[in-house]
Amino acid sequence: MGELQDFQKLVIANAAEVKGLSVGDRAPDFNLPNAFGKKVSLYEALKSGIVIIKFYRGEWCPICNLDLREIQNYLPRIKSLGATLLAISPQRPDDALTAIQKNELEFEVLSDADQDVIKAYNLQFDPGEDYHQRRDLTVLNGEGLKTLPVPATFIINTNQIIEAAHVEANYTQRMGPLEIIHVLERMVKREK
């Protein structure tokens, strides 16, 4: 157990400098393929209302899968508040399909294989040589890059402005569904 904890500490330390975009920043638009290769853009999704973006490491990450399954359980409530959920990883569309099937997801899972969107949201980092010796990201990531996104959640209003952001170097810490719903309720109340 001690060796695993040391390994986790190294990964967290390598991600510590990554801060991501902040509340009040304009969310960069994107046009990414979903699990079936169909392009999905932030701009188009915002026409339907608020957008929640969850950046995750990949379908190989057990904590990411738990997070995606947990948010799926709250999807009806999220949709009732007029929000759309998008998940983005650096994997290929085929891996996004695996994530959808494995976790029984009913929201779009997008592929950012070249990590351009991950970079635009200031989330990309190199987990370090120790990590690379244990896990070959060049095989797991779409374009063979040795970098990952710091897991993050952004809630974006219809003006494309980030209303809430959770960027955490400790990949075991995620913005939970109830916190997301609380932000959505506050946004909806403000709109009335």
Secondary structure in CASP SS format (residue, H / E / C, confidence):
PFRMAT SS
TARGET T0000
AUTHOR 0000-0000-0000
METHOD secondary structure of the structure
MODEL  1
M C 1.00
G H 1.00
E H 1.00
L H 1.00
Q H 1.00
D H 1.00
F H 1.00
Q H 1.00
K H 1.00
L H 1.00
V H 1.00
I H 1.00
A H 1.00
N H 1.00
A H 1.00
A C 1.00
E C 1.00
V C 1.00
K C 1.00
G C 1.00
L C 1.00
S C 1.00
V C 1.00
G C 1.00
D C 1.00
R E 1.00
A C 1.00
P C 1.00
D C 1.00
F C 1.00
N E 1.00
L E 1.00
P E 1.00
N C 1.00
A C 1.00
F C 1.00
G C 1.00
K C 1.00
K E 1.00
V E 1.00
S E 1.00
L H 1.00
Y H 1.00
E H 1.00
A H 1.00
L H 1.00
K C 1.00
S C 1.00
G C 1.00
I E 1.00
V E 1.00
I E 1.00
I E 1.00
K E 1.00
F E 1.00
Y C 1.00
R C 1.00
G C 1.00
E C 1.00
W C 1.00
C C 1.00
P H 1.00
I H 1.00
C H 1.00
N H 1.00
L H 1.00
D H 1.00
L H 1.00
R H 1.00
E H 1.00
I H 1.00
Q H 1.00
N H 1.00
Y C 1.00
L H 1.00
P H 1.00
R H 1.00
I H 1.00
K H 1.00
S H 1.00
L C 1.00
G C 1.00
A E 1.00
T E 1.00
L E 1.00
L E 1.00
A E 1.00
I E 1.00
S E 1.00
P C 1.00
Q C 1.00
R C 1.00
P H 1.00
D H 1.00
D H 1.00
A H 1.00
L H 1.00
T H 1.00
A H 1.00
I H 1.00
Q H 1.00
K H 1.00
N H 1.00
E C 1.00
L C 1.00
E C 1.00
F C 1.00
E E 1.00
V E 1.00
L E 1.00
S E 1.00
D C 1.00
A C 1.00
D C 1.00
Q C 1.00
D H 1.00
V H 1.00
I H 1.00
K H 1.00
A H 1.00
Y C 1.00
N C 1.00
L C 1.00
Q E 1.00
F E 1.00
D C 1.00
P C 1.00
G C 1.00
E H 1.00
D H 1.00
Y H 1.00
H H 1.00
Q H 1.00
R H 1.00
R C 1.00
D C 1.00
L H 1.00
T H 1.00
V H 1.00
L H 1.00
N C 1.00
G C 1.00
E C 1.00
G C 1.00
L C 1.00
K C 1.00
T C 1.00
L E 1.00
P E 1.00
V C 1.00
P C 1.00
A E 1.00
T E 1.00
F E 1.00
I E 1.00
I E 1.00
N C 1.00
T C 1.00
N C 1.00
Q C 1.00
I E 1.00
I E 1.00
E E 1.00
A E 1.00
A E 1.00
H E 1.00
V E 1.00
E C 1.00
A C 1.00
N C 1.00
Y C 1.00
T C 1.00
Q C 1.00
R C 1.00
M C 1.00
G C 1.00
P H 1.00
L H 1.00
E H 1.00
I H 1.00
I H 1.00
H H 1.00
V H 1.00
L H 1.00
E H 1.00
R H 1.00
M H 1.00
V H 1.00
K H 1.00
R H 1.00
E H 1.00
K C 1.00
END
